[in-house]
Amino acid sequence: MYYFNQTAIDRVPLEIIQKAVAQAYRLQQTDACHMPDRIHVCDQKNTLLLMPCFSDAFVATKLVTVFPEAPESGLPVVNGMVILADNHTGQPLAILDGAALTARRTGAVGGLAVACLTPESVKTAGIIGTGVQGRSQADFLLFNRQIKTLWLADLNLAAAQKMARDIERAHPDVTCRIAESARHLVTDSQVVIAATTSCDPVFEADVSEIREKTFISIGSFTPQMKEFPDAVIQGADAVYVDTMLAIEESGDICRPLADQVVPKDRIQAFSSVIERCVDTEKRTFFFKSVGMALFDLTVAAAVYEWGISENQGQLLKA
């Protein structure tokens, strides 16, 4: 059995991670997996998630803790581990750092949405939330599009400034700017990605102000959380979710539905666009991700197979 820590997982090429996420959507579309509903256990603001999944070849289980106030102690919001096993013998194959795997696979989920729902000519983008997940979103955004100006917004100015420096160091052709507010970021961006755990919309806008933009919500995974105002889902030409469970799990979807802002039949599975082209010119899109265990399975399997071929990871001997 192998162990893959953050350093090993971060070495995996972004292309491999994103292809694994695309494969997860294909398995989802063809029902070639068994994915029980995730288990949520909440304790005040904190959440414990248990996410099992089975494919023909593998079984994976992720145990995750989400503690929104952890950054106050200098620690990440998300922690956990993923166990990958052989689905024919049940033998464990690998233990993977759950926070690192979650960051990379969720970054790839956002990146794939960028690839499918934005024009190739897009040059400006904004990221709201500059924690670990915000940085991963930036990595996959820049992997998929040649962004020239990247706006950043965060309540923690120092975190936004550090992310700006890190990105400009890694991507010399990108200019990072700190937005005065999330609303200013939206005004100046063609793509808007939110990676927060906010319970209230992080900006206000009218439907007329969100036209011909792509909005990607990554952070809100409970009914109490909501990153975007109703204008986004109301004004979008198409609304996609990574799993239809988002209708129940995310406040960005369930709250507008409950308030009859949009009908339920407006919500579409993102897996439907993986194999077909979508006209992205002068259109408005909203993509909502709550994550699913199938992403963890396919990405963990990809990391494991890459690690074996590239002699990466630590072999744990009995």
HELIX and SHEET records of a PDB file:
HELIX    1   1 GLN A    6  ARG A   11  1                                   6    
HELIX    2   2 LEU A   14  GLN A   29  1                                  16    
HELIX    3   3 ALA A   70  SER A   73  5                                   4    
HELIX    4   4 GLY A   98  LEU A  117  1                                  20    
HELIX    5   5 VAL A  132  ASN A  144  1                                  13    
HELIX    6   6 LEU A  157  ALA A  170  1                                  14    
HELIX    7   7 ALA A  182  THR A  187  1                                   6    
HELIX    8   8 VAL A  207  GLU A  209  5                                   3    
HELIX    9   9 ASP A  230  GLY A  235  1                                   6    
HELIX   10  10 ALA A  246  GLU A  249  1                                   4    
HELIX   11  11 GLY A  251  ALA A  258  1                                   8    
HELIX   12  12 LYS A  264  ARG A  266  5                                   3    
HELIX   13  13 PHE A  270  VAL A  273  5                                   4    
HELIX   14  14 ALA A  293  GLU A  310  1                                  18    
SHEET    1   A 7 ILE A  39  ASP A  43  0                                        
SHEET    2   A 7 ASN A  46  PHE A  54 -1                                        
SHEET    3   A 7 PHE A  58  VAL A  66 -1                                        
SHEET    4   A 7 VAL A  78  ASP A  86 -1                                        
SHEET    5   A 7 PRO A  92  ASP A  97 -1                                        
SHEET    6   A 7 TYR A   2  PHE A   4  1                                        
SHEET    7   A 7 GLN A 314  LEU A 315 -1                                        
SHEET    1   B 8 THR A 175  ILE A 178  0                                        
SHEET    2   B 8 THR A 149  ALA A 153  1                                        
SHEET    3   B 8 THR A 124  ILE A 128  1                                        
SHEET    4   B 8 VAL A 191  ALA A 194  1                                        
SHEET    5   B 8 THR A 214  SER A 217  1                                        
SHEET    6   B 8 PHE A 285  LYS A 288  1                                        
SHEET    7   B 8 ALA A 238  VAL A 241  1                                        
SHEET    8   B 8 ILE A 267  ALA A 269  1                                        
END                                                                             
